Amino acid sequence: MDNFAQALYALKRQRIAVERTLGAGTTEECVVASRWVTAWQKLVQARLDQDLASPVQNRRFVDRKTGQYLH
């Protein structure tokens, strides 16, 4: 699996974590879910940064100031 596919999977998981955060019934559930959101966000950005560093680059989704992929 390439980095883009891995980033897409991580982004989907991040979306699910956000939905769990919004639908949390207790404060504790919200805190745990928001930690998952943060963790998945870091993974998504790391995968996209790896993809950016690869020889084949698709620059359509790159922030020109930071050089990071936008998602």
N, C-alpha and C positions, 0 to 999 in steps of 0.2 A: 504494500500500500504506500502510495507516495505521501509526501507531507501535506499536500493540499487536501487529499481525502481524509487524512488524520485530523487536520484542522477543521474540516467540515463536520466530522463526527463530534469533535470537542465543542464546536459551536452549538450543535444540536443539544448536547448535554448541558451546556450553559443555559440555553433557553429553557430547558426543563427545570433547572435549578432556580431560575428567575420565577417561573410559574409557581414553583413550590414556595418560594419566598413570599410572593403576593398572596398565596392562598393559605399561608400558615395560620393555624388556630391559636398558637401560643407564641409568646416572645421567644422562648427557647427554640422552637421550630424555625422561627424566622431567622434567628442568629445562625443556626446550623446551616440552613439553606443559603444564607447570604455568604457564608464561608465557602460553600461549594461553588457559588457563582464566581467568587474571586479566584478560586483555584482553577476552574475551567477557563476563565478569561486569560489567566497567565499561560495555560497550556495552549490555547488558541493562538495567542500572540507569539509564543515560542515556535509553534509549528509554522506559522506564516513567515516569521523571520528566517527560519531555516529554508523555507521555500524560496524566499527572496535571495538568499545567499547561493542557491543552486545556479548552475550555468544557464539553464533555461528559465528566463524570467518573463513573467507577464506583468507589465508595469501599469496596467489599467487601474489597479486598486492600491497604488502606492501613494502614501502621503509624501509629497516632494520635500517637505521641510524636515521630517524625521527619518524618512527612508523606510518606514514600517508599512506593512500591509494594512489596509483599512478593511474592516468587516462589519 
